[in-house]
Amino acid sequence: DIQMTQSPSSLSASVGDRVTITCRASRSISNYLNWYQQKPGKAPKLLMYDATSLQSGVPPRFSGSESGTDFTLTISSLQPEDFATYYCQQSYSPPITFGQGTRLEIK
Amino acid sequence: EVQLVESGGGLIQPGGSLRLSCAASGFIVSDKYMSWVRQAPGKGLEWVSIIYAGGTTYYADSVKGRFTISRDSSKNTVYLQMNSLRVEDTAVYYCARQGHQAYNFEVWGQGTTVTASS
């Protein structure tokens, strides 16, 4: 199985800050990496797919990058609605696996 | 409008069975890869099972042999039959539809809660 290691597990930041979340795959997954945002009591929402492609309707302050088995999600200028939990997920092959999540909190 | 609506969750004793339903609208379930993803209280997301457009199925090791995913094209609905339920199966269960890739999730239902407890 492909393990996804996400860091940090939690993060405190302020509105307007630039924030980066990292995800590392245990082996090559090409660019089959997705990012989700989840708010309390709600279903996850797809933000990024193919590591760097922005899902329709998602603000351009969200971006993704990849370098080998390392992937990052960057929020260029935090907005109040961005405080949530973020998950990475590999879509290379089943079993499909998620990172453990990063909880982004208001400082 | 593309939508997924789950139902069938509830309180069940360990060892019992439950069937979850995921009714789809706005697209045809048999044309897409459909998955179940669960989230235990206070925990992260865990993929449970997938059914391909062609009918092939896969399961997480944690549920293999106990859970069965299926679909009914006439009802445009996906199911998850859960047998021999364990306390650790307690979670919110989400139905999800593939996006641009076979194995990512672009459309989600609102979730249905399963509680396995005596």
Interface residues (C-beta under 8 A of the other chain):
Chain A: Y32 N34 Y36 Q38 A43 P44 K45 L46 Y49 D50 S53 Q55 Y87 Q89 Q90 S91 Y92 S93 P94 P95 I96 T97 F98 G99 Q100 G101
Chain B: S35 V37 G44 L45 E46 W47 I50 Y58 A60 D61 Y94 G99 H100 Q101 A102 Y103 N104 F105 E106 W108 G109 Q110 G111
